[in-house]
Amino acid sequence: MAIDIQPGAGRIQPVSGGPESARPWWMKPAVHTGIVGAVIGYFLGHWLGNQLSSDYARNALSDTNDFPIVLGYLLGVVGWLAGLGVFNDIGRLMMGKPLRDVEYAPAGGLAKYFRYTLDHKVVGIQYLFGMITYFLTGGLFAMAIRTELLSPTYHVLSANAYLMVVGEHGTMMMMMMSSVVLGPFGQYFAPLMIGSKRMAFPRIEAIGFWLTPAAYVILLSGILFGGFPTGWTGYAPLSIQAGQGMDAYAIAFGLMGISMILAGFNIIVTYINYRAPGMRWSRLPMFVWSMFTVSFLQVLAVPVIVAGFYMMIADRTAQTAFFVNQLGGSSYLYQNVFWFFGHPEVYILALPGFGVVSEIIPVFCRKPLFGYRTAAAGMIGVALLSFFVWQHHLFDSGINPDMRPLFMLTTELISIPTGFIYLVALGTFWKAKIRFTVPMLFCLAMYSNFLIGGISGVFLSDVPADTTEHGSFFVMAHFHYTIMGGLIFAFMAGIYYWLPKMMGIKLNELDHVHLLQLDLPAAVRARPGGHAQAGVRVRAEPAAAQRLGVDLRVLPGRVAADLPVQLHHVHAGLAGEGSRQPVAVPRPGMAGVLAAAAGELRAHSGDPVRALRIRRPGCAAGG
């Protein structure tokens, strides 16, 4: 039974008069006051951390002190929220004053988008521009990675800087972009699609967004401390031994996790209790079903990784030993904690994309969605099975061999409910009079790209294949096809389709060029990993191509005319470890690669471990 909203209980109305309206603009809580509060909080926390940790023996032994950095970040976030006015209503309650329907007097124009607001539509647009900013930043880091890999001999970045950029790119995309659909479209359209006037907890909704800029700035601030060398996964024990940039990773990821938990909890309560009379579960739009299932994933999976980051911070600051093997902990525990969240995270990213395209394709196919109940069941099935597949990330990490068949089976089973969603789309396309508008073309690109990513994932679910392909460019291609294809294309389709509703702006219908610019380069970039030399390991090392003598500068000009050879060049260029000394580049092609590998095998014949790694790069450690 839906709970009706009492008149005036959550109504958002302009309020005239009051002490806030009499203040000048620079004294009203907004982004500028939040920045002031964040700066004051950080310096206060840093000073207090130095005072509290001044007698730690570890500081003298390791010549580093993480406690002031962590405490500075935490108090900086508190100051940021206080400056935005998040705690004003709590103060009013403590003083016995009644709450107002809105936090401040009317703010017209752009000013309302820079303030803590309870209007779910404003919060949705705040999310939209925030996520575009985070996506742009992650894309710039990706361009830096590709720029470094253009040449095997000339280096734009140092080795440490390259590792830092790789970590920032992966974390920015997987952490900050996790709410790219649930934030803008979920917060804006969630109440509208179920006939509600607002979200169940508008203050929690607003806090969920304003935590994301704090996480963004903290993550980028890690560059000032030298970054972090672990990539986006943050594996122990390297994460415990890394420099102070690792603190930024842990705090930022934890803050984004809290934001996801708050958003998921709010959406679940809203959908259960705030549906309009007559809005039964069988009448919910497919986008609502996708948001509902993803919210359960966020509420159940994300707290695990937040606890994992708490333990990581405790190991780095309070000398605990959760992930320190030498002191009784287990670095293997961190892998389980991370991937128990990490694989549901993939569907936290993918399922909202399916919800978006399931709303769009019936419009431009000019017929109802085929198999509504089947699509809803498929989303629920994917959400349930996503909690039973995380161990396939540990096939190469020492998992009990008796557990491998179980997780191989569950990983293969999850393709069945995903197939339901695809069959629903195919049934909708069947005999439809399709209008190939820009949103519809993005939906078709989403289905085609995600299909390639899903088929390649079947190979990775198989233990014998995964032990060879784990850590290879094949996995990277699978991952980018899945996330780029399943999320970003759907996000772009949602922007073209819903932006007129959100902002009164209709984008140019000639933006087919945007689709081509996004789809074709993404295919050229990722497709090599799905076709050739799947066993070659990916190395987060900029001089990788130099060891095998492969010149990647020929790739752009010959990719169309000589694709098979260039596919091998990409794999060979991203595999292995090597010296940074310049060498003569031999003739490109398989013969040159094999000759270079054979020469290095002879050079290292006295080192059996090194010789083994060269003889079979697919079995190289790490990666």
Stockholm file with secondary structure:
# STOCKHOLM 1.0

chainA/1-623         MAIDIQPGAGRIQPVSGGPESARPWWMKPAVHTGIVGAVIGYFLGHWLGNQLSSDYARNALSDTNDFPIVLGYLLGVVGWLAGLGVFNDIGRLMMGKPLRDVEYAPAGGLAKYFRYTLDHKVVGIQYLFGMITYFLTGGLFAMAIRTELLSPTYHVLSANAYLMVVGEHGTMMMMMMSSVVLGPFGQYFAPLMIGSKRMAFPRIEAIGFWLTPAAYVILLSGILFGGFPTGWTGYAPLSIQAGQGMDAYAIAFGLMGISMILAGFNIIVTYINYRAPGMRWSRLPMFVWSMFTVSFLQVLAVPVIVAGFYMMIADRTAQTAFFVNQLGGSSYLYQNVFWFFGHPEVYILALPGFGVVSEIIPVFCRKPLFGYRTAAAGMIGVALLSFFVWQHHLFDSGINPDMRPLFMLTTELISIPTGFIYLVALGTFWKAKIRFTVPMLFCLAMYSNFLIGGISGVFLSDVPADTTEHGSFFVMAHFHYTIMGGLIFAFMAGIYYWLPKMMGIKLNELDHVHLLQLDLPAAVRARPGGHAQAGVRVRAEPAAAQRLGVDLRVLPGRVAADLPVQLHHVHAGLAGEGSRQPVAVPRPGMAGVLAAAAGELRAHSGDPVRALRIRRPGCAAGG
#=GR chainA/1-623 SS CCCCCCTTTSCCCCCCCSHHHHSCGGGSCSHHHHHHHHHHHHHHHHHHHHHHTTTCHHHHHHSCCCHHHHHHHHHHHHHHHHHHTTTHHHHHHHTTCCCCSSSSSCCCGGGGGGSCCCCHHHHHHHHHHHHHHHHHHHHHHHHHHHHHTTCSSCCSSCHHHHHHHHHHHHHHHHHGGGGTTIIIIIHHHHHHHHTCSSCSCHHHHHHHHHHHHHHHHHHHHGGGGTCCTTTTTTCTTHHHHSCTHHHHHHHHHHHHHHHHHHHHHHHHHHHHHCCCTTCCGGGSCHHHHHHHHHHHHHHHHHHHHHHHHHHHHHHHHSCCCSSCGGGTCCHHHHHHHHHHHHHHHHHHHHHHHHHHHHHHHHHHHTSCCTTHHHHHHHHHHHHHHGGGCGGGGGTTTTCCGGGHHHHHHHHHHTHHHHHHHHHHHHHHHTTCCCCCCHHHHHHHHHHHHHHHHHHHHHHHHSHHHHHHHTTBHHHHHHHHHHHIIIIIHHHHHHHHHHHHHHHSCCCCTTTHHHHHHHHHHHHHHHGGGGTSCTTSBCCSCTTHHHHHTCCGGGHHHHTTTSHHHHHHHHHHHTSSCCCCSCCCCCCSSHHHHHHHHHHHHHHTTTCHHHHHHHHCGGGCSCC
#=GC SS_cons         CCCCCCTTTSCCCCCCCSHHHHSCGGGSCSHHHHHHHHHHHHHHHHHHHHHHTTTCHHHHHHSCCCHHHHHHHHHHHHHHHHHHTTTHHHHHHHTTCCCCSSSSSCCCGGGGGGSCCCCHHHHHHHHHHHHHHHHHHHHHHHHHHHHHTTCSSCCSSCHHHHHHHHHHHHHHHHHGGGGTTIIIIIHHHHHHHHTCSSCSCHHHHHHHHHHHHHHHHHHHHGGGGTCCTTTTTTCTTHHHHSCTHHHHHHHHHHHHHHHHHHHHHHHHHHHHHCCCTTCCGGGSCHHHHHHHHHHHHHHHHHHHHHHHHHHHHHHHHSCCCSSCGGGTCCHHHHHHHHHHHHHHHHHHHHHHHHHHHHHHHHHHHTSCCTTHHHHHHHHHHHHHHGGGCGGGGGTTTTCCGGGHHHHHHHHHHTHHHHHHHHHHHHHHHTTCCCCCCHHHHHHHHHHHHHHHHHHHHHHHHSHHHHHHHTTBHHHHHHHHHHHIIIIIHHHHHHHHHHHHHHHSCCCCTTTHHHHHHHHHHHHHHHGGGGTSCTTSBCCSCTTHHHHHTCCGGGHHHHTTTSHHHHHHHHHHHTSSCCCCSCCCCCCSSHHHHHHHHHHHHHHTTTCHHHHHHHHCGGGCSCC
//
